[in-house]
Amino acid sequence: MRLEKVQEALKTKKIQYEYTEENGCGSIDFMFRGLRFHIWEYEDRVWGAETNVFEAGRSQDIEGDYEETISREILSWPDMLPGM
């Protein structure tokens, strides 16, 4: 299992998500407040993730401690309302 910090952040915020893994890289897709988000891990000489969690309409690559960076952003979002 990959992207464990990110999955924990999503669970903390009670955001439902789909997790898949291919070729040793994790992939997470989810909706939050009507917008679709993704986190797609890659290894291309360095580990990183392509994501749109910072701006729903624009993807960007995050390298280095990408799990911490993405998790921190998700945890800064408002909590989901009950029943959402």
All heavy atoms as an XYZ file, in Angstrom:
702
protein
N       0.856     -1.182      0.000
C       0.000      0.000      0.000
C       0.896      1.238      0.000
O       1.836      1.337      0.749
C      -0.914     -0.007      1.213
C      -1.704      1.234      1.336
S      -3.480      1.178      1.451
C      -3.910     -0.430      1.887
N       0.536      2.182     -0.864
C       1.298      3.421     -1.012
C       0.410      4.607     -0.597
O      -0.764      4.442     -0.339
C       1.727      3.589     -2.474
C       2.437      2.407     -3.093
C       3.918      2.383     -2.963
N       4.470      3.690     -3.236
C       5.666      4.077     -2.788
N       6.400      3.281     -2.082
N       6.136      5.270     -3.056
N       1.009      5.774     -0.555
C       0.295      7.009     -0.234
C      -0.468      6.906      1.094
O      -1.573      7.422      1.239
C      -0.660      7.394     -1.375
C      -0.001      7.672     -2.733
C      -1.058      7.810     -3.825
C       0.857      8.935     -2.674
N       0.150      6.271      2.074
C      -0.523      6.033      3.355
C      -0.833      7.322      4.110
O      -1.903      7.441      4.709
C       0.306      5.084      4.203
C       0.332      3.673      3.624
C       1.130      2.692      4.447
O       1.205      2.870      5.683
O       1.678      1.756      3.860
N       0.076      8.297      4.090
C      -0.195      9.574      4.779
C      -1.394     10.281      4.144
O      -2.224     10.858      4.839
C       1.023     10.505      4.701
C       2.145     10.168      5.619
C       3.235     11.223      5.493
C       4.440     10.876      6.321
N       5.515     11.883      6.145
N      -1.460     10.233      2.831
C      -2.566     10.885      2.125
C      -3.877     10.168      2.444
O      -4.899     10.812      2.711
C      -2.300     10.910      0.604
C      -3.504     11.462     -0.139
C      -1.056     11.724      0.291
N      -3.845      8.839      2.444
C      -5.059      8.087      2.776
C      -5.518      8.395      4.198
O      -6.715      8.544      4.455
C      -4.812      6.591      2.612
C      -4.659      6.180      1.155
C      -4.533      4.695      0.991
O      -5.465      3.963      1.325
N      -3.396      4.240      0.479
N      -4.586      8.530      5.110
C      -4.942      8.856      6.499
C      -5.562     10.247      6.583
O      -6.532     10.458      7.315
C      -3.704      8.761      7.393
C      -4.005      8.861      8.862
C      -4.967      7.778      9.361
O      -4.868      6.617      8.921
O      -5.830      8.115     10.194
N      -5.028     11.211      5.826
C      -5.602     12.562      5.815
C      -7.032     12.532      5.273
O      -7.926     13.180      5.824
C      -4.733     13.496      4.980
N      -7.257     11.774      4.209
C      -8.606     11.667      3.646
C      -9.571     11.015      4.634
O     -10.708     11.463      4.787
C      -8.567     10.874      2.340
C      -7.886     11.595      1.169
C      -7.587     10.622      0.039
C      -8.739     12.757      0.676
N      -9.107      9.988      5.332
C      -9.957      9.333      6.340
C     -10.264     10.286      7.489
O     -11.397     10.333      7.984
C      -9.267      8.077      6.874
C      -9.234      6.946      5.879
C      -8.437      5.769      6.410
C      -8.262      4.701      5.351
N      -7.339      3.639      5.767
N      -9.279     11.065      7.910
C      -9.479     12.038      8.983
C     -10.564     13.042      8.601
O     -11.393     13.416      9.431
C      -8.160     12.784      9.289
O      -7.199     11.828      9.748
C      -8.347     13.864     10.333
N     -10.562     13.453      7.331
C     -11.560     14.412      6.842
C     -12.855     13.737      6.403
O     -13.774     14.394      5.924
C     -10.978     15.219      5.679
C      -9.931     16.209      6.116
C     -10.564     17.233      7.016
C      -9.632     18.353      7.355
N     -10.328     19.405      8.097
N     -12.918     12.397      6.539
C     -14.101     11.619      6.161
C     -14.458     11.797      4.681
O     -15.631     11.891      4.307
C     -15.284     11.963      7.057
C     -15.039     11.610      8.517
C     -16.218     11.979      9.384
C     -16.052     11.551     10.812
N     -14.975     12.099     11.569
N     -13.423     11.835      3.852
C     -13.591     11.950      2.408
C     -13.435     10.553      1.800
O     -12.398      9.911      1.984
C     -12.542     12.918      1.799
C     -12.717     14.323      2.388
C     -12.655     12.936      0.279
C     -11.617     15.297      2.021
N     -14.453     10.097      1.109
C     -14.384      8.790      0.451
C     -13.494      8.902     -0.783
O     -13.516      9.924     -1.478
C     -15.774      8.321      0.044
C     -16.668      8.048      1.225
C     -18.047      7.561      0.801
O     -18.367      7.480     -0.372
N     -18.866      7.252      1.787
N     -12.735      7.833     -1.047
C     -11.805      7.852     -2.167
C     -11.648      6.452     -2.740
O     -12.017      5.465     -2.112
C     -10.439      8.387     -1.723
C      -9.764      7.545     -0.665
C      -8.884      6.526     -1.026
C     -10.020      7.750      0.680
C      -8.266      5.742     -0.057
C      -9.405      6.976      1.654
C      -8.532      5.987      1.279
O      -7.923      5.209      2.234
N     -11.111      6.397     -3.944
C     -10.763      5.134     -4.585
C      -9.249      5.054     -4.660
O      -8.597      6.010     -5.112
C     -11.345      5.062     -6.000
C     -12.843      4.938     -6.048
C     -13.359      4.824     -7.471
O     -12.588      4.430     -8.366
O     -14.534      5.144     -7.671
N      -8.701      3.924     -4.224
C      -7.254      3.710     -4.266
C      -6.948      2.546     -5.197
O      -7.594      1.504     -5.120
C      -6.713      3.390     -2.868
C      -5.256      3.009     -2.889
C      -4.272      3.980     -2.935
C      -4.871      1.664     -2.897
C      -2.931      3.632     -2.977
C      -3.529      1.316     -2.943
C      -2.564      2.300     -2.979
O      -1.247      1.948     -3.033
N      -6.004      2.735     -6.072
C      -5.502      1.650     -6.904
C      -3.979      1.730     -6.915
O      -3.393      2.762     -6.554
C      -6.028      1.720     -8.360
O      -5.690      2.980     -8.915
C      -7.525      1.527     -8.417
N      -3.377      0.633     -7.306
C      -1.921      0.591     -7.378
C      -1.532     -0.156     -8.649
O      -2.089     -1.209     -8.956
C      -1.358     -0.123     -6.158
C       0.117      0.069     -5.969
C       0.598     -0.450     -4.628
O      -0.022     -0.130     -3.602
O       1.599     -1.188     -4.638
N      -0.603      0.433     -9.380
C      -0.122     -0.186    -10.612
C       1.371      0.069    -10.728
O       1.837      1.198    -10.530
C      -0.859      0.405    -11.818
C      -0.581     -0.326    -13.106
C      -1.454      0.155    -14.241
O      -2.648      0.423    -14.012
O      -0.924      0.271    -15.353
N       2.107     -0.980    -11.037
C       3.561     -0.884    -11.194
C       4.231     -0.250     -9.975
O       5.179      0.524    -10.099
C       3.924     -0.106    -12.456
C       3.430     -0.765    -13.704
O       3.428     -1.994    -13.811
N       2.979      0.023    -14.664
N       3.703     -0.537     -8.784
C       4.299     -0.034     -7.560
C       3.993      1.416     -7.230
O       4.552      1.968     -6.285
N       3.114      2.047     -8.001
C       2.746      3.442     -7.757
C       1.276      3.527     -7.353
O       0.425      2.889     -7.965
C       2.964      4.282     -9.018
S       4.678      4.387     -9.537
N       0.987      4.331     -6.333
C      -0.381      4.489     -5.857
C      -1.133      5.562     -6.632
O      -0.540      6.490     -7.175
N      -2.447      5.409     -6.663
C      -3.314      6.365     -7.331
C      -4.579      6.536     -6.496
O      -5.197      5.558     -6.096
C      -3.680      5.835     -8.725
O      -4.608      6.689     -9.344
N      -4.937      7.787     -6.221
C      -6.133      8.088     -5.441
C      -6.990      9.066     -6.232
O      -6.487     10.074     -6.742
C      -5.767      8.697     -4.069
C      -4.998      7.676     -3.231
C      -7.006      9.190     -3.343
C      -4.496      8.220     -1.915
N      -8.273      8.760     -6.320
C      -9.255      9.640     -6.952
C     -10.393      9.855     -5.959
O     -10.827      8.909     -5.301
C      -9.794      9.001     -8.229
C      -8.720      8.863     -9.287
O      -8.385      9.874     -9.905
O      -8.214      7.734     -9.470
N     -10.887     11.100     -5.859
C     -11.970     11.400     -4.929
C     -12.679     12.680     -5.328
O     -12.185     13.443     -6.158
C     -11.439     11.509     -3.496
C     -10.438     12.614     -3.270
C     -10.831     13.837     -2.767
C      -9.095     12.420     -3.550
C      -9.919     14.853     -2.541
C      -8.164     13.427     -3.325
C      -8.573     14.648     -2.822
N     -13.848     12.869     -4.735
C     -14.604     14.105     -4.917
C     -14.680     14.837     -3.583
O     -14.803     14.211     -2.538
C     -16.006     13.813     -5.431
C     -16.012     13.383     -6.879
S     -17.652     13.379     -7.600
C     -18.016     15.122     -7.646
N     -14.613     16.154     -3.647
C     -14.770     16.990     -2.462
C     -15.532     18.232     -2.871
O     -15.101     18.960     -3.775
C     -13.403     17.356     -1.877
C     -13.475     18.194     -0.639
C     -13.884     17.638      0.563
C     -13.146     19.534     -0.669
C     -13.958     18.409      1.722
C     -13.219     20.308      0.477
C     -13.619     19.739      1.671
N     -16.681     18.422     -2.255
C     -17.539     19.580     -2.537
C     -17.844     19.726     -4.028
O     -17.793     20.821     -4.587
C     -16.926     20.843     -1.960
C     -16.885     20.790     -0.439
C     -16.574     22.102      0.164
N     -16.842     22.015      1.603
C     -16.876     23.040      2.398
N     -16.652     24.238      1.944
N     -17.133     22.885      3.672
N     -18.127     18.590     -4.655
C     -18.542     18.583     -6.055
C     -17.419     18.642     -7.074
O     -17.674     18.658     -8.270
N     -16.177     18.687     -6.633
C     -15.031     18.748     -7.539
C     -14.258     17.442     -7.479
O     -14.100     16.852     -6.416
C     -14.108     19.910     -7.165
C     -14.736     21.298     -7.222
C     -13.775     22.329     -6.642
C     -15.111     21.660     -8.650
N     -13.749     17.000     -8.636
C     -12.955     15.769     -8.707
C     -11.479     16.096     -8.500
O     -10.957     17.035     -9.089
C     -13.143     15.100    -10.062
C     -14.558     14.570    -10.238
C     -14.716     13.567    -11.328
N     -14.197     12.235    -11.152
C     -14.485     11.378    -10.176
N     -15.251     11.741     -9.195
N     -13.998     10.166    -10.159
N     -10.847     15.289     -7.661
C      -9.420     15.448     -7.371
C      -8.697     14.136     -7.620
O      -9.290     13.066     -7.551
C      -9.222     15.871     -5.908
C      -9.718     17.252     -5.617
C     -11.007     17.452     -5.154
C      -8.912     18.355     -5.812
C     -11.483     18.724     -4.882
C      -9.372     19.634     -5.556
C     -10.662     19.819     -5.084
N      -7.395     14.242     -7.897
C      -6.584     13.046     -8.088
C      -5.200     13.237     -7.477
O      -4.719     14.368     -7.345
C      -6.458     12.692     -9.576
C      -5.634     13.672    -10.346
N      -6.180     14.771    -10.975
C      -4.301     13.724    -10.587
C      -5.216     15.454    -11.566
N      -4.068     14.843    -11.350
N      -4.604     12.118     -7.125
C      -3.213     12.070     -6.677
C      -2.630     10.827     -7.330
O      -3.031      9.711     -7.009
C      -3.107     11.968     -5.142
C      -3.817     13.149     -4.496
C      -1.642     11.902     -4.711
C      -4.242     12.911     -3.070
N      -1.757     11.028     -8.301
C      -1.192      9.924     -9.061
C       0.314      9.888     -8.827
O       1.046     10.777     -9.275
C      -1.485     10.083    -10.541
C      -2.959     10.115    -10.866
C      -3.967      9.504    -10.174
C      -3.577     10.807    -11.950
N      -5.166      9.758    -10.767
C      -4.973     10.560    -11.866
C      -3.101     11.595    -12.985
C      -5.876     11.076    -12.767
C      -4.007     12.110    -13.892
C      -5.369     11.855    -13.778
N       0.757      8.887     -8.131
C       2.171      8.733     -7.798
C       2.956      8.248     -9.026
O       2.443      7.496     -9.843
C       2.277      7.718     -6.669
C       3.598      7.670     -5.988
C       3.569      6.726     -4.811
O       3.002      5.614     -4.921
O       4.127      7.094     -3.782
N       4.210      8.685     -9.135
C       5.062      8.242    -10.237
C       6.507      8.100     -9.761
O       6.892      8.660     -8.732
C       4.998      9.221    -11.420
C       5.497     10.610    -11.109
C       6.854     10.922    -11.148
C       4.611     11.621    -10.768
C       7.316     12.204    -10.871
C       5.044     12.903    -10.481
C       6.402     13.185    -10.543
O       6.852     14.449    -10.245
N       7.258      7.346    -10.529
C       8.703      7.260    -10.330
C       9.359      7.466    -11.683
O       9.206      6.660    -12.599
C       9.126      5.916     -9.757
C      10.623      5.862     -9.514
C      11.147      4.471     -9.234
O      10.433      3.495     -9.510
O      12.291      4.383     -8.763
N      10.036      8.588    -11.822
C      10.744      8.927    -13.050
C      12.086      9.523    -12.631
O      12.241     10.730    -12.555
C       9.926      9.909    -13.884
C      10.555     10.199    -15.236
O      11.360      9.374    -15.718
O      10.238     11.262    -15.806
N      12.999      8.666    -12.265
C      14.296      9.011    -11.666
C      14.153      9.508    -10.233
O      15.066      9.389     -9.452
C      15.085      9.998    -12.508
C      15.628      9.397    -13.783
C      16.196     10.456    -14.634
N      15.016     11.095    -15.221
C      15.007     11.911    -16.218
N      16.100     12.293    -16.748
N      13.894     12.402    -16.695
N      13.025     10.116     -9.910
C      12.690     10.505     -8.530
C      11.224     10.159     -8.298
O      10.440     10.054     -9.235
C      12.908     12.017     -8.264
C      14.362     12.394     -8.400
C      12.049     12.858     -9.182
N      10.853      9.983     -7.028
C       9.454      9.741     -6.686
C       8.726     11.067     -6.575
O       9.274     12.058     -6.089
C       9.351      8.987     -5.361
C       9.601      7.526     -5.516
C      10.800      6.884     -5.366
C       8.656      6.533     -5.869
N      10.648      5.541     -5.604
C       9.333      5.293     -5.913
C       7.299      6.559     -6.155
C       8.705      4.106     -6.226
C       6.660      5.368     -6.463
C       7.364      4.155     -6.498
N       7.487     11.064     -7.027
C       6.659     12.254     -6.925
C       5.210     11.890     -7.151
O       4.858     10.717     -7.290
N       4.371     12.918     -7.202
C       2.951     12.704     -7.457
C       2.403     13.874     -8.257
O       2.731     15.028     -7.979
C       2.176     12.548     -6.154
N       1.573     13.540     -9.242
C       0.824     14.560     -9.951
C      -0.507     14.709     -9.229
O      -1.162     13.719     -8.910
C       0.571     14.142    -11.398
C      -0.292     15.145    -12.140
C      -0.717     14.650    -13.499
O       0.155     14.262    -14.299
O      -1.940     14.645    -13.744
N      -0.897     15.938     -8.955
C      -2.135     16.162     -8.208
C      -2.766     17.497     -8.573
O      -2.087     18.395     -9.081
C      -1.883     16.096     -6.692
O      -3.129     16.164     -6.014
C      -0.988     17.222     -6.215
N      -4.042     17.595     -8.288
C      -4.751     18.862     -8.456
C      -5.382     19.314     -7.132
O      -6.334     20.078     -7.140
C      -5.808     18.755     -9.563
C      -6.917     17.772     -9.234
O      -6.756     16.886     -8.406
N      -8.045     17.921     -9.898
N      -4.857     18.852     -5.993
C      -5.454     19.213     -4.706
C      -5.254     20.692     -4.358
O      -5.994     21.235     -3.559
C      -4.947     18.332     -3.526
C      -5.304     16.882     -3.730
C      -3.474     18.515     -3.278
N      -4.295     21.341     -4.975
C      -4.055     22.753     -4.670
C      -4.937     23.673     -5.502
O      -5.246     24.784     -5.098
C      -2.581     23.097     -4.891
C      -1.673     22.318     -3.990
C      -1.035     21.171     -4.446
C      -1.481     22.694     -2.674
C      -0.215     20.430     -3.614
C      -0.668     21.953     -1.827
C      -0.038     20.820     -2.299
N      -5.340     23.197     -6.678
C      -6.197     23.969     -7.576
C      -6.908     22.958     -8.468
O      -6.280     22.329     -9.324
C      -5.345     24.934     -8.408
C      -6.122     25.943     -9.160
C      -5.213     26.949     -9.853
O      -4.078     27.166     -9.412
O      -5.677     27.510    -10.855
N      -8.206     22.796     -8.285
C      -8.960     21.708     -8.914
C      -8.815     21.670    -10.437
O      -8.816     20.608    -11.028
C     -10.437     21.796     -8.544
N      -8.646     22.767    -11.095
C      -8.563     22.791    -12.548
C      -7.157     22.677    -13.103
O      -6.972     22.748    -14.313
N      -6.155     22.511    -12.240
C      -4.774     22.516    -12.715
C      -3.958     21.469    -11.970
O      -3.892     21.479    -10.744
C      -4.161     23.894    -12.491
C      -2.757     24.057    -13.045
C      -2.263     25.474    -12.875
N      -1.987     25.784    -11.485
C      -0.780     25.673    -10.920
N       0.243     25.278    -11.613
N      -0.611     25.973     -9.650
N      -3.321     20.582    -12.714
C      -2.450     19.570    -12.107
C      -1.034     20.104    -11.980
O      -0.593     20.921    -12.792
C      -2.423     18.302    -12.972
O      -3.679     17.682    -12.974
N      -0.346     19.622    -10.969
C       1.061     19.965    -10.812
C       1.796     18.775    -10.216
O       1.193     17.933     -9.553
C       1.232     21.212     -9.952
C       0.760     21.063     -8.513
C       0.847     22.381     -7.765
O      -0.055     23.209     -7.874
N       1.892     22.568     -7.010
N       3.075     18.709    -10.494
C       3.921     17.653     -9.955
C       4.534     18.117     -8.644
O       5.040     19.241     -8.556
C       5.040     17.290    -10.929
C       4.518     16.608    -12.186
O       3.370     16.134    -12.176
O       5.274     16.542    -13.170
N       4.476     17.243     -7.639
C       5.082     17.514     -6.337
C       6.135     16.427     -6.120
O       5.823     15.243     -6.217
C       4.043     17.442     -5.192
C       2.815     18.296     -5.496
C       4.682     17.805     -3.863
C       3.072     19.772     -5.543
N       7.359     16.829     -5.836
C       8.430     15.869     -5.568
C       8.988     16.122     -4.186
O       8.560     17.023     -3.493
C       9.502     15.963     -6.655
C       8.957     15.544     -8.011
C       9.949     15.688     -9.151
O      11.008     16.310     -8.970
O       9.646     15.176    -10.243
N       9.921     15.307     -3.760
C      10.440     15.415     -2.401
C       9.472     14.722     -1.462
O       9.007     13.617     -1.735
N       9.128     15.369     -0.361
C       8.194     14.786      0.615
C       6.760     15.100      0.171
O       6.017     15.814      0.837
C       8.479     15.319      2.012
C       7.797     14.490      3.098
O       7.051     13.542      2.752
O       8.009     14.781      4.277
N       6.382     14.566     -0.987
C       5.096     14.881     -1.590
C       3.919     14.414     -0.757
O       2.888     15.077     -0.719
C       5.004     14.323     -3.020
C       5.231     12.834     -3.135
C       4.171     11.938     -3.098
C       6.517     12.320     -3.285
C       4.386     10.580     -3.204
C       6.743     10.967     -3.396
C       5.672     10.092     -3.351
O       5.889      8.734     -3.449
N       4.064     13.290     -0.061
C       2.948     12.826      0.776
C       2.651     13.825      1.888
O       1.489     14.128      2.168
C       3.244     11.451      1.370
C       3.002     10.325      0.404
C       2.837      9.007      1.123
O       1.800      8.828      1.787
O       3.751      8.179      1.023
N       3.677     14.332      2.527
C       3.492     15.314      3.605
C       2.863     16.593      3.062
O       1.932     17.146      3.651
C       4.828     15.616      4.275
C       4.747     16.646      5.376
C       3.881     16.200      6.557
O       3.813     14.989      6.845
O       3.259     17.081      7.184
N       3.349     17.070      1.933
C       2.834     18.304      1.323
C       1.357     18.167      0.959
O       0.543     19.042      1.266
C       3.664     18.640      0.065
O       5.038     18.773      0.433
C       3.177     19.916     -0.598
N       0.999     17.057      0.322
C      -0.385     16.840     -0.102
C      -1.291     16.607      1.109
O      -2.394     17.164      1.185
C      -0.460     15.674     -1.105
C       0.278     16.054     -2.393
C      -1.905     15.287     -1.390
C       0.535     14.895     -3.337
N      -0.824     15.828      2.069
C      -1.615     15.566      3.283
C      -1.908     16.853      4.039
O      -3.029     17.068      4.505
C      -0.873     14.594      4.203
O      -0.692     13.364      3.575
N      -0.912     17.703      4.170
C      -1.077     18.976      4.877
C      -2.155     19.829      4.205
O      -2.987     20.443      4.875
C       0.256     19.725      4.927
C       0.286     20.853      5.913
C       1.654     21.511      6.103
N       2.787     20.671      5.778
C       3.637     20.884      4.742
N       3.469     21.915      3.957
N       4.653     20.073      4.528
N      -2.155     19.846      2.877
C      -3.167     20.621      2.146
C      -4.561     20.064      2.414
O      -5.492     20.810      2.696
C      -2.860     20.613      0.647
C      -3.901     21.309     -0.197
C      -4.026     22.802      0.052
O      -3.110     23.415      0.654
O      -5.054     23.377     -0.339
N      -4.723     18.742      2.321
C      -6.025     18.123      2.553
C      -6.511     18.397      3.978
O      -7.679     18.717      4.194
C      -5.963     16.607      2.258
C      -5.781     16.379      0.755
C      -7.212     15.895      2.771
C      -5.426     14.961      0.371
N      -5.624     18.301      4.942
C      -6.014     18.541      6.337
C      -6.402     19.992      6.600
O      -7.086     20.279      7.581
C      -4.900     18.091      7.283
C      -4.687     16.573      7.345
C      -3.416     16.246      8.119
C      -5.896     15.881      7.950
N      -6.005     20.907      5.721
C      -6.368     22.323      5.888
C      -7.781     22.615      5.364
O      -8.326     23.683      5.616
C      -5.363     23.222      5.156
O      -5.567     23.198      3.748
N      -8.378     21.666      4.636
C      -9.720     21.853      4.090
C     -10.768     21.780      5.196
O     -10.560     21.139      6.217
C     -10.023     20.795      3.051
C      -9.186     20.857      1.808
C      -8.280     21.819      1.470
C      -9.156     19.893      0.756
N      -7.707     21.526      0.263
C      -8.224     20.346     -0.200
C      -9.829     18.711      0.526
C      -7.961     19.650     -1.362
C      -9.568     18.014     -0.644
C      -8.641     18.484     -1.573
N     -11.937     22.404      4.972
C     -13.019     22.302      5.955
C     -13.511     20.855      6.055
O     -13.394     20.076      5.101
C     -14.125     23.204      5.411
C     -13.731     23.558      4.025
C     -12.298     23.217      3.828
N     -14.047     20.502      7.209
C     -14.569     19.155      7.402
C     -15.791     18.923      6.527
O     -16.539     19.858      6.223
C     -14.956     18.932      8.871
C     -13.745     18.856      9.780
O     -12.653     18.508      9.281
O     -13.894     19.117     10.980
N     -15.984     17.669      6.141
C     -17.183     17.286      5.394
C     -18.390     17.376      6.326
O     -18.287     17.058      7.508
C     -17.058     15.847      4.877
C     -16.056     15.681      3.746
S     -16.563     16.469      2.228
C     -17.917     15.421      1.742
N     -19.505     17.791      5.781
C     -20.745     17.818      6.550
C     -21.284     16.414      6.666
O     -21.106     15.605      5.763
C     -21.760     18.735      5.868
C     -21.335     20.194      5.730
C     -22.373     20.950      4.899
C     -21.185     20.842      7.090
N     -21.965     16.100      7.756
C     -22.562     14.753      7.881
C     -23.463     14.444      6.693
O     -24.220     15.304      6.240
C     -23.362     14.836      9.183
C     -22.745     15.967      9.933
C     -22.238     16.938      8.902
N     -23.384     13.214      6.198
C     -24.212     12.783      5.081
C     -23.686     13.160      3.716
O     -24.298     12.846      2.707
N     -22.540     13.819      3.637
C     -21.980     14.209      2.337
C     -21.078     13.125      1.811
O     -20.454     12.432      2.475
C     -21.167     15.505      2.454
C     -21.967     16.673      2.946
S     -23.144     17.386      1.809
C     -22.139     18.019      0.524
